[in-house]
Amino acid sequence: MMKWILLTALFFCFSLNAKTVDQYIKQYKNLPCSGLVTKINDIDKKYSMGNKKKKKEYRKQKKSLRILYSDYNCTTKQYR
């Protein structure tokens, strides 16, 4: 019984730290186009060095930044 309580507690601790794409959009919504490009380039550099868990978070961050980039109608695709 105690084992299940501990596993449940650990599950909730780890799941609370994970952000969704919508949460990243809210976090980055005030960045201008140049800031979005800088952040995307920064994530690209970190991605190759990250472990599996970090890479998953980087993909969510990058997806949110691309959504904002297209929503802002930024003209040049500098991050590609």
N, C-alpha and C positions, 0 to 999 in steps of 0.2 A: 504494500500500500504506500509506504513512504517513497518507494522508488518512483511510482507514478506521479506523486505530488512534486517531486524534484524535477522530473522530466517535463511536466506541465509548466512549472515555474521557469525552467530554462527556455522552453519554447516561446513563452510570452516575452521574456527578456530579449531574445534574439529577434523576434518578429517586430518588436516595437522600434528597433533601430533602423529597420529597412524603410526607405522612402519610396513613394510611388512617383510616377512620371508627373502627375498633377501637382504633387508637393514640390518637385523640382521646378516646375513651371512657375509656381507661386514664388519660389525662392529667387529665380533669375529674371522675373518679369520686368524689373526696373533697369536692366542692363541695356545700353544702346547696341546697335548692330556691331560696332567695333568690339565692344565688350563680349558679345556672344561669340564672335570669331576667335577672340583671344582665349576664351574659356574652352571652346571646342578644340583648339590646337593644344591647349594644356592637357585636356582629357586624352587626346590622341597619344601624347607623349607618355602619360602615366599608364595607359592601357596595356602596353607591351610588358610592363614590369609587374602588373597586378596579378594576384592570385584569382582563383575562380570566383570567389565571392565579390572581390573588388571589381572584377571585370563586368559582372552583372550590374553592379551599381553604376559603373561608368557608362554602360550601354543605356541605362535609364536616363542618366544625366544628359548624354548626347542626344537622345531622342527628344527630350524636353527642349533642349537648346535649338534643335532643328525646327521643332514646331514653332517656337517663338520667332526664329529667324524668318520663317515663311509668313507668319502672322504679321510681322513688322514690315513685310515687303522690302527687305533689304535687297539692294540691286545686284551686287556682285556676289558670286559664290566663291568666296575666298577660302573657304574651309575644305574644298574638294580637291 
